């Protein structure tokens, strides 16, 4: 199972794995969560018509027969049974479920029990057939699996996707520059420029490629200062639009509170879920979302991401941290009284959880808040919040 924030490359990775599996003789079938909950949907996904009771007329499923389904399955009431009925003993099947976080969506009790039994049967190898379930989803996919009774997975079965290595980012952008015909003498400058903008994050590498291609199509690939600035500004606009989409619908107090947590704790930090929920519970006015609901929503949208080893969470992209900090500083300028309430609340959380406040960003925020409050900006790490 692969899970991670939007734009981390899950769908592309699933497609690559499907291609490799098919090349060595495995049959690959795309399914949705309904196929794991309802035997008839799984049968149809595998290319078979389905009737609930043996003896029913095949005409009842004539539309499936006419669609090219060449076998009718009757009387099988479990998804595991469908796999046994539809597949030969020598079959090798990969079931591909993208957007697997939807396994946790509300469903009827009967369907929920069927889905739980199907997951248990596949994961424990009880189908009697060589069946692999390959899933990709957002950062809360494993939580969705737990809700459906999947209490454990074998070691190394879950991968949290996020940023790629410097080497991989360079190879991706280098291949792309070749594809668009960037002049050889210009490649090294553009490669350095785009790598600095991409945050090693798949979605941002694509944004960089789109912005640079627009520039190349209009004015060629010569890396003049004007051209580089134009691409940098275009990428930044695209990033801000992306971050705005991710936080849409989340109360602005909670977004700013997360930015203040970054400022109080320091950039690039790992946080426990309790720390994040406590910080996101700090607000100026009564909000519609609890701290826990904000945490879950931010995790689902990729504002937050779980670390590979589990148990801790981070802001997955450096430029997203900068975006959230900018929100914090903007509120300190435009609404200093509201910002002071949020800041004091977040500082209390950090002092409780960590016992000290980051010096650099604390001073930035305090310097903006101090004039309106008639308070001096503090100097020592341990004075604030005491």
Buried (B, 14 or more C-beta within 10 A) or exposed (E): BBBBBBBBBBEEBBEEBBEEBEEEEBBBBBBBBBBBBBBBBBBBBBBBBBBEEEEBEEEBBEEBBEEEBEEBBBBBEBBBBBBBBBBEEEBBBBBBBBBBBBBBEEBEEEBBBBBBBBBBBBBEEBBEBBBBBBBBBBBBBBBBBBBBBBEEEEEEEBBBBBBBEEEEBBEBBBEBBEEEEBEEEBBEBBBBBBBEBBBBBBBBBBBBBBBBBEBBEEEBBBBEEEBBEBBBEBBBEBBEEBBEEBBEEBBBBBBBBBBBBBBBBBBEBEBEBEBBBBBBBBBBEEBEBEBEBBBBBBBBBBBBBBBEEEEBBBBBBBBBBBBBBEBBBBBBEEBBEBBBBBBBBBBBBBBEBBEBBBBEBBBBBBEBBBEBEEEEBBEEEEEBBE
